[in-house]
Amino acid sequence: MGQQASMFDDDDGSTLPPHSYDGGDASRWAAQMAGAGAAAQRTIIFEFIHSRGRTGATCDEVEVAFGMLHQAASARIYELRGKYRKLKMPAVVFQSGRFRPTRRGSPANVNVTKEFV
């Protein structure tokens, strides 16, 4: 598979790197996440959240799925929610109003794409 253009190019115009994987979507996205810039990470996280439909994903679930640090995962979700004004990007991910426990048992917002709000 060739390179895929990011739907959120803003940093260095990078695209997703070529990859190899054995599994389904989660494996593909995890392979792409390795070494990806912020714009590519936003694309991958958006696709992951969207693929989960009404179930959506918490920040903790994104961290686990991609082996990300909390700071990186929460920053990308914040940007996808249109909260980082410097990007001048519309919100494409929303808080559903539902919560699920994190690995440590704390309540976490469930993020979904617009059609599942």
CNS distance restraints for C-alpha pairs under 8 A (distance, minus, plus):
assign (resid   1 and name CA) (resid  18 and name CA) 6.65 0.50 0.50
assign (resid   1 and name CA) (resid  19 and name CA) 7.72 0.50 0.50
assign (resid   2 and name CA) (resid  18 and name CA) 6.08 0.50 0.50
assign (resid   3 and name CA) (resid  15 and name CA) 6.29 0.50 0.50
assign (resid   3 and name CA) (resid  16 and name CA) 5.73 0.50 0.50
assign (resid   3 and name CA) (resid  17 and name CA) 5.92 0.50 0.50
assign (resid   3 and name CA) (resid  18 and name CA) 5.76 0.50 0.50
assign (resid   4 and name CA) (resid  15 and name CA) 5.80 0.50 0.50
assign (resid   4 and name CA) (resid  16 and name CA) 5.45 0.50 0.50
assign (resid   4 and name CA) (resid  17 and name CA) 7.71 0.50 0.50
assign (resid   5 and name CA) (resid  14 and name CA) 7.62 0.50 0.50
assign (resid   5 and name CA) (resid  15 and name CA) 4.86 0.50 0.50
assign (resid   5 and name CA) (resid  16 and name CA) 6.59 0.50 0.50
assign (resid   6 and name CA) (resid  13 and name CA) 7.98 0.50 0.50
assign (resid   6 and name CA) (resid  14 and name CA) 7.29 0.50 0.50
assign (resid   6 and name CA) (resid  15 and name CA) 5.48 0.50 0.50
assign (resid   6 and name CA) (resid  16 and name CA) 6.77 0.50 0.50
assign (resid   6 and name CA) (resid  39 and name CA) 6.53 0.50 0.50
assign (resid   6 and name CA) (resid  40 and name CA) 5.61 0.50 0.50
assign (resid   6 and name CA) (resid  43 and name CA) 6.07 0.50 0.50
assign (resid   7 and name CA) (resid  39 and name CA) 7.79 0.50 0.50
assign (resid   7 and name CA) (resid  43 and name CA) 6.14 0.50 0.50
assign (resid   8 and name CA) (resid  39 and name CA) 5.25 0.50 0.50
assign (resid   8 and name CA) (resid  40 and name CA) 7.22 0.50 0.50
assign (resid   8 and name CA) (resid  42 and name CA) 6.90 0.50 0.50
assign (resid   8 and name CA) (resid  43 and name CA) 6.51 0.50 0.50
assign (resid   9 and name CA) (resid  13 and name CA) 5.18 0.50 0.50
assign (resid   9 and name CA) (resid  14 and name CA) 6.97 0.50 0.50
assign (resid   9 and name CA) (resid  39 and name CA) 5.30 0.50 0.50
assign (resid   9 and name CA) (resid  40 and name CA) 7.52 0.50 0.50
assign (resid  10 and name CA) (resid  39 and name CA) 6.30 0.50 0.50
assign (resid  10 and name CA) (resid  87 and name CA) 7.38 0.50 0.50
assign (resid  11 and name CA) (resid  37 and name CA) 7.69 0.50 0.50
assign (resid  11 and name CA) (resid  38 and name CA) 7.08 0.50 0.50
assign (resid  11 and name CA) (resid  39 and name CA) 6.42 0.50 0.50
assign (resid  13 and name CA) (resid  39 and name CA) 7.96 0.50 0.50
assign (resid  14 and name CA) (resid  37 and name CA) 7.07 0.50 0.50
assign (resid  14 and name CA) (resid  39 and name CA) 7.48 0.50 0.50
assign (resid  14 and name CA) (resid  40 and name CA) 7.16 0.50 0.50
assign (resid  15 and name CA) (resid  40 and name CA) 6.38 0.50 0.50
assign (resid  16 and name CA) (resid  32 and name CA) 6.24 0.50 0.50
assign (resid  16 and name CA) (resid  36 and name CA) 6.61 0.50 0.50
assign (resid  16 and name CA) (resid  40 and name CA) 5.82 0.50 0.50
assign (resid  17 and name CA) (resid  32 and name CA) 6.03 0.50 0.50
assign (resid  17 and name CA) (resid  36 and name CA) 7.27 0.50 0.50
assign (resid  18 and name CA) (resid  32 and name CA) 7.23 0.50 0.50
assign (resid  19 and name CA) (resid  28 and name CA) 7.40 0.50 0.50
assign (resid  19 and name CA) (resid  31 and name CA) 5.92 0.50 0.50
assign (resid  19 and name CA) (resid  32 and name CA) 6.22 0.50 0.50
assign (resid  20 and name CA) (resid  28 and name CA) 7.34 0.50 0.50
assign (resid  20 and name CA) (resid  31 and name CA) 6.91 0.50 0.50
assign (resid  21 and name CA) (resid  27 and name CA) 5.93 0.50 0.50
assign (resid  21 and name CA) (resid  28 and name CA) 5.77 0.50 0.50
assign (resid  21 and name CA) (resid  31 and name CA) 6.81 0.50 0.50
assign (resid  22 and name CA) (resid  27 and name CA) 6.95 0.50 0.50
assign (resid  23 and name CA) (resid  27 and name CA) 5.21 0.50 0.50
assign (resid  23 and name CA) (resid  28 and name CA) 7.09 0.50 0.50
assign (resid  24 and name CA) (resid  28 and name CA) 6.39 0.50 0.50
assign (resid  25 and name CA) (resid  29 and name CA) 6.08 0.50 0.50
assign (resid  26 and name CA) (resid  30 and name CA) 6.02 0.50 0.50
assign (resid  26 and name CA) (resid  48 and name CA) 7.58 0.50 0.50
assign (resid  26 and name CA) (resid  65 and name CA) 6.92 0.50 0.50
assign (resid  27 and name CA) (resid  31 and name CA) 6.14 0.50 0.50
assign (resid  28 and name CA) (resid  32 and name CA) 6.30 0.50 0.50
assign (resid  29 and name CA) (resid  33 and name CA) 6.03 0.50 0.50
assign (resid  29 and name CA) (resid  44 and name CA) 6.08 0.50 0.50
assign (resid  29 and name CA) (resid  48 and name CA) 7.71 0.50 0.50
assign (resid  29 and name CA) (resid  66 and name CA) 7.54 0.50 0.50
assign (resid  30 and name CA) (resid  34 and name CA) 6.74 0.50 0.50
assign (resid  30 and name CA) (resid  65 and name CA) 7.16 0.50 0.50
assign (resid  30 and name CA) (resid  66 and name CA) 5.12 0.50 0.50
assign (resid  30 and name CA) (resid  67 and name CA) 7.92 0.50 0.50
assign (resid  32 and name CA) (resid  36 and name CA) 6.72 0.50 0.50
assign (resid  32 and name CA) (resid  44 and name CA) 7.67 0.50 0.50
assign (resid  33 and name CA) (resid  40 and name CA) 7.58 0.50 0.50
assign (resid  33 and name CA) (resid  41 and name CA) 6.18 0.50 0.50
assign (resid  33 and name CA) (resid  44 and name CA) 7.13 0.50 0.50
assign (resid  33 and name CA) (resid  66 and name CA) 6.90 0.50 0.50
assign (resid  36 and name CA) (resid  40 and name CA) 5.62 0.50 0.50
assign (resid  36 and name CA) (resid  41 and name CA) 6.03 0.50 0.50
assign (resid  37 and name CA) (resid  41 and name CA) 6.11 0.50 0.50
assign (resid  38 and name CA) (resid  42 and name CA) 6.18 0.50 0.50
assign (resid  38 and name CA) (resid  76 and name CA) 7.18 0.50 0.50
assign (resid  39 and name CA) (resid  43 and name CA) 6.48 0.50 0.50
assign (resid  40 and name CA) (resid  44 and name CA) 6.27 0.50 0.50
assign (resid  41 and name CA) (resid  45 and name CA) 6.04 0.50 0.50
assign (resid  41 and name CA) (resid  76 and name CA) 7.06 0.50 0.50
assign (resid  42 and name CA) (resid  46 and name CA) 5.93 0.50 0.50
assign (resid  42 and name CA) (resid  76 and name CA) 5.62 0.50 0.50
assign (resid  42 and name CA) (resid  77 and name CA) 7.43 0.50 0.50
assign (resid  42 and name CA) (resid  79 and name CA) 7.81 0.50 0.50
assign (resid  42 and name CA) (resid  80 and name CA) 6.78 0.50 0.50
assign (resid  43 and name CA) (resid  47 and name CA) 6.18 0.50 0.50
assign (resid  44 and name CA) (resid  48 and name CA) 6.19 0.50 0.50
assign (resid  45 and name CA) (resid  49 and name CA) 6.15 0.50 0.50
assign (resid  45 and name CA) (resid  62 and name CA) 7.22 0.50 0.50
assign (resid  45 and name CA) (resid  76 and name CA) 7.72 0.50 0.50
assign (resid  45 and name CA) (resid  77 and name CA) 7.68 0.50 0.50
assign (resid  46 and name CA) (resid  50 and name CA) 5.99 0.50 0.50
assign (resid  46 and name CA) (resid  80 and name CA) 7.41 0.50 0.50
assign (resid  46 and name CA) (resid  92 and name CA) 7.91 0.50 0.50
assign (resid  46 and name CA) (resid  93 and name CA) 7.32 0.50 0.50
assign (resid  46 and name CA) (resid 113 and name CA) 7.90 0.50 0.50
assign (resid  47 and name CA) (resid  51 and name CA) 5.92 0.50 0.50
assign (resid  48 and name CA) (resid  52 and name CA) 6.59 0.50 0.50
assign (resid  49 and name CA) (resid  53 and name CA) 7.13 0.50 0.50
assign (resid  49 and name CA) (resid  56 and name CA) 5.29 0.50 0.50
assign (resid  49 and name CA) (resid  57 and name CA) 5.63 0.50 0.50
assign (resid  49 and name CA) (resid 111 and name CA) 7.11 0.50 0.50
assign (resid  49 and name CA) (resid 112 and name CA) 6.06 0.50 0.50
assign (resid  49 and name CA) (resid 113 and name CA) 6.92 0.50 0.50
assign (resid  50 and name CA) (resid  56 and name CA) 6.95 0.50 0.50
assign (resid  50 and name CA) (resid 112 and name CA) 6.61 0.50 0.50
assign (resid  50 and name CA) (resid 113 and name CA) 5.66 0.50 0.50
assign (resid  51 and name CA) (resid  56 and name CA) 7.98 0.50 0.50
assign (resid  52 and name CA) (resid  56 and name CA) 5.08 0.50 0.50
assign (resid  52 and name CA) (resid  57 and name CA) 7.18 0.50 0.50
assign (resid  53 and name CA) (resid 112 and name CA) 7.03 0.50 0.50
assign (resid  53 and name CA) (resid 113 and name CA) 7.63 0.50 0.50
assign (resid  53 and name CA) (resid 116 and name CA) 6.57 0.50 0.50
assign (resid  54 and name CA) (resid 112 and name CA) 6.65 0.50 0.50
assign (resid  54 and name CA) (resid 116 and name CA) 5.31 0.50 0.50
assign (resid  54 and name CA) (resid 117 and name CA) 7.88 0.50 0.50
assign (resid  55 and name CA) (resid 110 and name CA) 7.82 0.50 0.50
assign (resid  55 and name CA) (resid 112 and name CA) 7.52 0.50 0.50
assign (resid  56 and name CA) (resid 110 and name CA) 5.92 0.50 0.50
assign (resid  56 and name CA) (resid 111 and name CA) 5.33 0.50 0.50
assign (resid  56 and name CA) (resid 112 and name CA) 4.61 0.50 0.50
assign (resid  56 and name CA) (resid 113 and name CA) 7.66 0.50 0.50
assign (resid  57 and name CA) (resid  61 and name CA) 5.85 0.50 0.50
assign (resid  57 and name CA) (resid  62 and name CA) 6.66 0.50 0.50
assign (resid  57 and name CA) (resid 110 and name CA) 5.32 0.50 0.50
assign (resid  57 and name CA) (resid 111 and name CA) 5.29 0.50 0.50
assign (resid  57 and name CA) (resid 112 and name CA) 6.80 0.50 0.50
assign (resid  58 and name CA) (resid  62 and name CA) 6.44 0.50 0.50
assign (resid  58 and name CA) (resid 100 and name CA) 7.31 0.50 0.50
assign (resid  58 and name CA) (resid 102 and name CA) 7.94 0.50 0.50
assign (resid  58 and name CA) (resid 108 and name CA) 6.08 0.50 0.50
assign (resid  58 and name CA) (resid 109 and name CA) 5.81 0.50 0.50
assign (resid  58 and name CA) (resid 110 and name CA) 4.69 0.50 0.50
assign (resid  58 and name CA) (resid 111 and name CA) 5.85 0.50 0.50
assign (resid  59 and name CA) (resid  63 and name CA) 6.23 0.50 0.50
assign (resid  59 and name CA) (resid  70 and name CA) 7.48 0.50 0.50
assign (resid  59 and name CA) (resid  73 and name CA) 6.33 0.50 0.50
assign (resid  59 and name CA) (resid  74 and name CA) 6.03 0.50 0.50
assign (resid  59 and name CA) (resid  77 and name CA) 7.35 0.50 0.50
assign (resid  59 and name CA) (resid 108 and name CA) 7.43 0.50 0.50
assign (resid  59 and name CA) (resid 109 and name CA) 7.74 0.50 0.50
assign (resid  59 and name CA) (resid 110 and name CA) 7.86 0.50 0.50
assign (resid  59 and name CA) (resid 111 and name CA) 7.91 0.50 0.50
assign (resid  60 and name CA) (resid  64 and name CA) 6.29 0.50 0.50
assign (resid  60 and name CA) (resid  70 and name CA) 7.31 0.50 0.50
assign (resid  60 and name CA) (resid 102 and name CA) 5.91 0.50 0.50
assign (resid  60 and name CA) (resid 103 and name CA) 7.34 0.50 0.50
assign (resid  60 and name CA) (resid 108 and name CA) 7.73 0.50 0.50
assign (resid  61 and name CA) (resid  65 and name CA) 6.03 0.50 0.50
assign (resid  61 and name CA) (resid 102 and name CA) 7.76 0.50 0.50
assign (resid  62 and name CA) (resid  66 and name CA) 6.18 0.50 0.50
assign (resid  62 and name CA) (resid  68 and name CA) 7.46 0.50 0.50
assign (resid  62 and name CA) (resid  73 and name CA) 6.61 0.50 0.50
assign (resid  63 and name CA) (resid  67 and name CA) 5.38 0.50 0.50
assign (resid  63 and name CA) (resid  68 and name CA) 4.56 0.50 0.50
assign (resid  63 and name CA) (resid  69 and name CA) 6.21 0.50 0.50
assign (resid  63 and name CA) (resid  70 and name CA) 6.25 0.50 0.50
assign (resid  63 and name CA) (resid  73 and name CA) 6.03 0.50 0.50
assign (resid  64 and name CA) (resid  68 and name CA) 6.85 0.50 0.50
assign (resid  68 and name CA) (resid  72 and name CA) 6.50 0.50 0.50
assign (resid  68 and name CA) (resid  73 and name CA) 6.14 0.50 0.50
assign (resid  69 and name CA) (resid  73 and name CA) 6.35 0.50 0.50
assign (resid  70 and name CA) (resid  74 and name CA) 5.83 0.50 0.50
assign (resid  71 and name CA) (resid  75 and name CA) 6.07 0.50 0.50
assign (resid  72 and name CA) (resid  76 and name CA) 6.33 0.50 0.50
assign (resid  73 and name CA) (resid  77 and name CA) 6.29 0.50 0.50
assign (resid  74 and name CA) (resid  78 and name CA) 5.99 0.50 0.50
assign (resid  75 and name CA) (resid  79 and name CA) 6.23 0.50 0.50
assign (resid  76 and name CA) (resid  80 and name CA) 6.19 0.50 0.50
assign (resid  77 and name CA) (resid  81 and name CA) 6.16 0.50 0.50
assign (resid  77 and name CA) (resid  93 and name CA) 7.50 0.50 0.50
assign (resid  78 and name CA) (resid  82 and name CA) 6.76 0.50 0.50
assign (resid  78 and name CA) (resid  83 and name CA) 5.77 0.50 0.50
assign (resid  78 and name CA) (resid  84 and name CA) 6.79 0.50 0.50
assign (resid  79 and name CA) (resid  83 and name CA) 5.63 0.50 0.50
assign (resid  79 and name CA) (resid  84 and name CA) 5.25 0.50 0.50
assign (resid  79 and name CA) (resid  87 and name CA) 7.74 0.50 0.50
assign (resid  79 and name CA) (resid  89 and name CA) 7.72 0.50 0.50
assign (resid  79 and name CA) (resid  91 and name CA) 7.85 0.50 0.50
assign (resid  80 and name CA) (resid  89 and name CA) 7.78 0.50 0.50
assign (resid  80 and name CA) (resid  90 and name CA) 7.77 0.50 0.50
assign (resid  80 and name CA) (resid  91 and name CA) 5.70 0.50 0.50
assign (resid  80 and name CA) (resid  92 and name CA) 5.65 0.50 0.50
assign (resid  80 and name CA) (resid  93 and name CA) 5.48 0.50 0.50
assign (resid  81 and name CA) (resid  90 and name CA) 7.49 0.50 0.50
assign (resid  81 and name CA) (resid  91 and name CA) 4.41 0.50 0.50
assign (resid  81 and name CA) (resid  92 and name CA) 5.93 0.50 0.50
assign (resid  81 and name CA) (resid  93 and name CA) 4.90 0.50 0.50
assign (resid  81 and name CA) (resid  94 and name CA) 5.83 0.50 0.50
assign (resid  82 and name CA) (resid  88 and name CA) 7.53 0.50 0.50
assign (resid  82 and name CA) (resid  89 and name CA) 5.58 0.50 0.50
assign (resid  82 and name CA) (resid  90 and name CA) 5.01 0.50 0.50
assign (resid  82 and name CA) (resid  91 and name CA) 3.98 0.50 0.50
assign (resid  82 and name CA) (resid  92 and name CA) 7.14 0.50 0.50
assign (resid  82 and name CA) (resid  93 and name CA) 7.97 0.50 0.50
assign (resid  83 and name CA) (resid  91 and name CA) 7.52 0.50 0.50
assign (resid  84 and name CA) (resid  88 and name CA) 7.35 0.50 0.50
assign (resid  84 and name CA) (resid  89 and name CA) 7.83 0.50 0.50
assign (resid  85 and name CA) (resid  89 and name CA) 7.32 0.50 0.50
assign (resid  92 and name CA) (resid 113 and name CA) 6.06 0.50 0.50
assign (resid  92 and name CA) (resid 114 and name CA) 6.43 0.50 0.50
assign (resid  93 and name CA) (resid 111 and name CA) 6.34 0.50 0.50
assign (resid  93 and name CA) (resid 112 and name CA) 5.58 0.50 0.50
assign (resid  93 and name CA) (resid 113 and name CA) 4.62 0.50 0.50
assign (resid  93 and name CA) (resid 114 and name CA) 6.37 0.50 0.50
assign (resid  94 and name CA) (resid 111 and name CA) 5.44 0.50 0.50
assign (resid  94 and name CA) (resid 112 and name CA) 5.44 0.50 0.50
assign (resid  94 and name CA) (resid 113 and name CA) 6.02 0.50 0.50
assign (resid  94 and name CA) (resid 114 and name CA) 6.59 0.50 0.50
assign (resid  94 and name CA) (resid 117 and name CA) 6.85 0.50 0.50
assign (resid  95 and name CA) (resid 109 and name CA) 6.24 0.50 0.50
assign (resid  95 and name CA) (resid 110 and name CA) 5.85 0.50 0.50
assign (resid  95 and name CA) (resid 111 and name CA) 4.61 0.50 0.50
assign (resid  95 and name CA) (resid 112 and name CA) 6.36 0.50 0.50
assign (resid  95 and name CA) (resid 117 and name CA) 7.49 0.50 0.50
assign (resid  96 and name CA) (resid 109 and name CA) 7.25 0.50 0.50
assign (resid  96 and name CA) (resid 110 and name CA) 5.69 0.50 0.50
assign (resid  96 and name CA) (resid 111 and name CA) 5.76 0.50 0.50
assign (resid  96 and name CA) (resid 112 and name CA) 6.14 0.50 0.50
assign (resid  96 and name CA) (resid 116 and name CA) 7.75 0.50 0.50
assign (resid  96 and name CA) (resid 117 and name CA) 5.38 0.50 0.50
assign (resid  97 and name CA) (resid 109 and name CA) 6.90 0.50 0.50
assign (resid  97 and name CA) (resid 110 and name CA) 7.06 0.50 0.50
assign (resid  98 and name CA) (resid 109 and name CA) 6.08 0.50 0.50
assign (resid  98 and name CA) (resid 110 and name CA) 5.60 0.50 0.50
assign (resid  99 and name CA) (resid 107 and name CA) 5.70 0.50 0.50
assign (resid  99 and name CA) (resid 108 and name CA) 5.07 0.50 0.50
assign (resid  99 and name CA) (resid 109 and name CA) 4.66 0.50 0.50
assign (resid  99 and name CA) (resid 110 and name CA) 5.44 0.50 0.50
assign (resid 100 and name CA) (resid 107 and name CA) 5.46 0.50 0.50
assign (resid 100 and name CA) (resid 108 and name CA) 5.30 0.50 0.50
assign (resid 100 and name CA) (resid 109 and name CA) 6.74 0.50 0.50
assign (resid 100 and name CA) (resid 110 and name CA) 6.71 0.50 0.50
assign (resid 101 and name CA) (resid 105 and name CA) 4.81 0.50 0.50
assign (resid 101 and name CA) (resid 106 and name CA) 5.11 0.50 0.50
assign (resid 101 and name CA) (resid 107 and name CA) 4.50 0.50 0.50
assign (resid 101 and name CA) (resid 108 and name CA) 5.78 0.50 0.50
assign (resid 102 and name CA) (resid 106 and name CA) 5.27 0.50 0.50
assign (resid 102 and name CA) (resid 107 and name CA) 6.28 0.50 0.50
assign (resid 102 and name CA) (resid 108 and name CA) 6.22 0.50 0.50
assign (resid 112 and name CA) (resid 116 and name CA) 5.96 0.50 0.50
assign (resid 112 and name CA) (resid 117 and name CA) 6.42 0.50 0.50
assign (resid 113 and name CA) (resid 117 and name CA) 6.75 0.50 0.50
